[in-house]
Amino acid sequence: MTEHRTLDNRVKAHRLAQGWSQAELAERAGISRTAVTAIEGERLSPSVAVALSLADALGCTVEDLFGRSARSEAKPSWAWEPAGIPCRVWHAEVGGRVLRFPVEAAAHGENPHDGIYRPEAVEKPGPTLARQTLVMACCDPAAGLMASQFATSTGFRLLVFSRSSQQALDLLQQGVVHVAGIHLATTDRPERNRQIVESKLGGGFRLLRAASWEEGIAVAPGSGIRSVHTAVRSRLRWVGREPGSGARQCLDELLEGRAMPRRLARNHRAVAEAVRSGWADAGVCVRLASDEVGLDFLKVREEAYDLCISGQMEHDPRIQALLRLLRSATYRRVLSELPGYGTADTGELQ
């Protein structure tokens, strides 16, 4: 594989991370808005003085804005294998590589696909869009809200793939996502998320608090089940979750060594749907998923939902944009209005 050095232009990404318009950047840097537009569109190469002014305004270095980086001549590689080919794909730059992601029906948000992959076709992913795409793996049923708010308020794109806590950490470890959502910490074990990350990934990672939420048992209205104790002692048909998920951890503790259900759901909404449809009598999920389909909810515990990121990514414009979103009053208000969600620590970096 041959590699060459190419000049990156990251002015737009850094501007979006600050939440500024082109006019705002132009004013802060002391240049015209037309010049900003031309530089971002790569129709104008800035002088040394202009490059320094832009870097000073954006609080970074000229190298951050225009530094050279190694770009492989090879085609984008798969983040993971698709179910079939041809298939619709998204592209994103992760760890200096442009990866292609198979479009998933369960992926949150309304992002249109970037193209259709066919082995015989010449693939030309847009480098700018790939560098302005953040990829997250998590099981948060409100991730679609985050994705839409992220696009609206920052100008970046967020791709969210539905994965359990352990699956999300696996993908982060493999270097194919930027962010992994985990919710294995509880009020009784507040350090659990950090301990799991350190055990699996070692040092060099940060935890960004996304929310706290209520996890418990979803049961059908009219079931007569009014308490967690009654639900656990009754002969109910449970729907389970896969090992490594926060819901499975909760269910293991509730059933105390009893055999796990044979039928497994892949996320919180799937648990609630299984109960709503009568395929199961009870299952563990977050309150939001239960309330959405009109089920009764029996709270078991509160969990800390954190986003794990590499410390090396902390100053990436996409991560900075995510930080700004989580710390914004508008997003925190909307999130706090969801059933079972708390935002007292949202936006805190550990």
N, C-alpha and C positions, 0 to 999 in steps of 0.2 A: 504494500500500500504506500503510495507516495503522498507526501504532504507539502504544502506550500504556505507561505505567510501572506495573509491578506489584511487589509486595513478595515477595522470595524468602525462603524459610526453609531454610537450609542446615545447621541444627544436626545433624541425623542424619548427613549426609554427612561433616561434620567429625569427629563422634564415631566413625564407622566407620573413617575414615582413621587415627585413633589406636588403633583396635582395642579400644575401651572398650565396656563394657555401659552401659545406661542408669543402673544403680546406681552404677557407677564415676564417670560424669560427674556424677551428682547429688552424690556425696560430695565430689568435687573442687571443685564449684561452690558447695557449701553450700546446696543446695536439696533438695527431696524428689524421689524417683524418679517419683512420680505427676506432679509438675510437669514433669519432663523429658519424660515420655510425652505429656502434653497439649500441650506446646510443639512437639514433633516432629510430632505429629498435627494441628497447626495448630488445636487446639481452645482454646488459651490464648495470649493475647498477653502476652509477658513485660514486666514493668516495666523501667524504665531500669536499676535496680540489678541485677535478675536477668540482664538482657542483658549487662551489664558483667561479671558473675560468670562467665557462660558463656564469654564471649570470653576472659577471663583464664585460665580453666581449659583452654581449647582452644588457647591460644597464638595467637590471631588477633584481629581487630578486630570490633566490633559490625557494621560495614559488611560484613565478610566473611560474617557469619552472617545478617544481615537486610537487606542493602543492596538498594536498588531497581535493577532492570535493565530494559532495553528488551525488550519481548516483542512479536513480530509477531503480528497477528491472522490472518495467512495460515495456511493449512493447512501441515503438514509437507511438505517437499520431498524428492525422491529424492536419496539420496547418489549413486546411479548408476541407470541405467535397468534395470528388471527384464526377464527373458527373456520374460515373458508376464503378462497380467492377466486374471483376478484372481490374486493371489499372496499368500503368507504374508509378513509383514513383522516386523521389529524396529524399535524406535524408540530413538534416543539423542540427547542434546544435545551438539552439537559446535560450538564457537565461538559460543555464544549462540543457535544455531538448533536446533530439533528436526528431525532428519532421519529418514527412513524407509529401512531397508535391506532389500533382498530377501533372504529366507532362502536360503542356499546349502547344498547337500548337503555341500560340502567344508568348511564353516565348522566350526571346532573347538568342542568342548563340547556339552552337552546342554541348551542353553537353549531352552525352549518359545517359540514365536512369540508376539508381542504381539497379533496380530490378522490379519485377511485384508483386503487392500486391494481394494476395488471402487469404481470411479469414482462410482457412484450412491450409495454409502453415506456417512453422516456419520462422519468419522474423529475419534476422541477418544483420542489417545495419553495414557498416564499421565505427567504431568509429573515426578512424583517418580522413577519408574523410569527415565525418560529421563535425568535428571540423575545417576542412580546407575549409569549404564552407561558403561564404557570401551570404545572401539573401536580395535582393532589390526589392521594388515595386515602379514603376515609369511609366511615359508615354513617356520617351525620345526615339524617333525613332533611335537614335544613340547608344542606350544601348548595342546593339550587339557588336559594336566596343569596348566599354568599357570592356565588358565581355571577348572578345578575347585578348585584350591587358593585362587585369588583369591576365589571365591564363598564358600568355606567359612571362610576366615580373616578376610575383611574385610567381608563382607556386600554388597559391590558385585557388579555383573555385568560380565563380560568377553566381548565379541564378537570373535572372531578370524576374519579372512578370509584365505584362502590366496592370497598374491600374492608375486611375486619381489621382490628388493630394490629394483629400479628402479620397479616398479609400485607398491610400498608408498610410496616417496618421492613418486611422482606424486600419490597420494591424499592424502598429508600436505600437499603443496603446494597442492592444491585445497581443503584445509580440510574434508575429509569424514571423516577419521579423527584420532584423538588420537595414535597411536603407529605408527611404521613400523619394522619389523625389517629390518636389513641385515647381510650377512656378506660383504663384499668385501675386508676386511682380512685379511692373512695374516702369518705370522711374519716373512717377508721384507719385507712392506709393511705395517707395523703402523698407519700413519696413513691407510690407504686409506679407511676408513669416514668419517673426519672430512673428508678431502679431497673425497670425493664429495658429502657433505652441504653443505659450503661452496660447492662449484661449482654445485650445483643449487638450493639453498635460500638461500644467503647466510648471514649471521650470525643470532644470536638463537635457535639450537637447541642442545640438549644431547644427549649420547649417554650412555645408561645401559647398562652392560655386563650382558647377560643370561646369557652363558655363552661358553665356547670349545668348539669341536667339531671332530671329524675329518671331513674330506671326502675322498672317494676313488672308486675304481672298484668297482662291484658286478658280479660275474660269477657264473654258475651253478656250483654244486658239481660237481666232475667235469669241468670244462672244461679242466683242465690248465694254466690261466693262474695263475702263482704270483708274478708280479712286475708292477709298473707298466710296466717296459720291455717285457716280453713282450706285455702287453695292447696297448700302443700300436703295436708292430711287427706284431702279428698281423692277419689279415684278419677282423675282427669286425664284426658288425652292431651299430652303436651306436644308442642312443636319445638324442636331444639334449634341450636345454632352450632356452627362449626367450632372446633377447638381453636383457641387463640383469640376469640372475640370477647369483648367485655360482657355481652349478654350471656355467653356460655359460662364465663367465670361466675356470674351471678347465679345462673341456673344450677351449676355444680354445687354451690354453697347451699342453695335452697333444698335440693334433693338429697344432699348428704350421702353421697356414695351410691345412690340407686342408679339403675341402668338409665342411660341417656335415651331420649326419644329416637326412634328410627328415622323419622322425617325431620329434615333440617331445612331451615329457611336461610337465605343468603344475606338478609339484612333486616333492619327493624320494620320496615314497611311490609316486607314479605311475612314476617311473624304476625303482624296485625291482620293482614289479609287472610292468612290461614285460619285465624280465629273467626274473623267476620264471615268467611265463607262456610264455616262449619267443618272444616277439615281437622280442626283441633279445638279443644276446649280452653286451652290456656297457653301462653307463651310469654317469654321475657323480652321486653323492648322498652324504648324510651317513651315517655308520656305523649310526646307529640304524635308519634306514629299511631298510638292507641286512640287518642282523641280525634284524629283526622277521620277515622272510620266509625266513630260512635261507640267504641267499646268502653267498658268499665275498666278503671285502672287502679291497681293496688300498689302503692309506692313501697319499694323495698329499700332503696338507698339513693344518695346523691353521688354523682361521679364527676370528676374533673376531666373535661375534654380538652386535650392539648394537641397542638400542631408541632411536630418534630421537624426541625430543619437542620441542615449542616451549618456549622459555624462559618464555614467558608462562603456560604450563600447569604449571610446576614446582610451584606451591603449590596447585594444584587438589586437592581431597580424593581424587579418584580416582587421580591420579598419586602422591600421598603414600602411598596404600594400596598401590599397586604397588611403590613403593620399599621399604615395610615388608615386603612379601611376599618380594621378592628378597633382602633382607638377613636374613631369618629363617633360623635354623639348620635348622628342619624342611624348608623348601623346598629349601635348598641341599643338604641331605643326600639328599633324594629325587632331585633333578636329577643330582647327581654319580654316582648309581648307574645312570644310563642309559648304554648303550654309547656311548663316544666323547665324552661331555660332561665339561667341566671347569668348576669353579666358583670358582677361586682369586680371580678379580676380580669375581665376580657382585655386583651392587648398587652398583658404583662409578659415580659421575657424572663425566663429562668435560666 
